[in-house]
Amino acid sequence: MTDMTEPGPVRAPDAEKNPVETTSRKGQGTRRGGGDPATRGRTTISDGVVEKIAGLAARDVFGVHAMGSGLSRTFGAVRDRVPGGSKAVARGVKAEVGEVQTALDLEIVVVYGVSIADVARDVRENVIAAVERMTGLEVVEVNIAVSDVKLPDEEDEEPESRLQ
């Protein structure tokens, strides 16, 4: 069945001799190449892209205080204060990206009082959903290491900037 709402390909009268399709739309001319344009070429996604997506998705989960080990957070806090430096959204995330699959390792700090198992489950679900939706890659595993617990009376290692 053909959808007649929009003009489609029109075959030349000698279609058996010359199977080149032309369209009735002005300016498109002869169709070249083979297949769907979306399948022509290759898209590669770097590890860093997947790490940023996963880092942002993990931080969105209630109960996650920070990402990375204490040492990486300390270095990150110093780097964030350097003029021109940017916040390391991929801190605490390591990705291995293949052609169609990816695996992730996350290191998180949880807030005291929350269920670590629930936070880990929620982080895993949020990260998988975000990475698969944005990249089209299949996430085969998300390993989570809880490296610390943020106690209520502890000061943040990454204080808020005084500048607004």
Salt bridges, closest charged atoms under 4 A:
GLU6 OE2 - ARG25 NH2 1.90
GLU21 OE2 - ARG11 NH2 3.37
ASP80 OD2 - ARG91 NH2 3.44
ASP118 OD1 - ARG121 NH1 3.10
ASP122 OD1 - ARG121 NH2 3.24
ASP148 OD2 - ARG73 NH2 3.91
ASP156 OD1 - HIS65 NE2 3.33
ASP156 OD1 - LYS150 NZ 3.97
GLU157 OE2 - ARG73 NH2 3.48
GLU158 OE1 - LYS87 NZ 3.89
GLU158 OE2 - ARG91 NH1 2.93
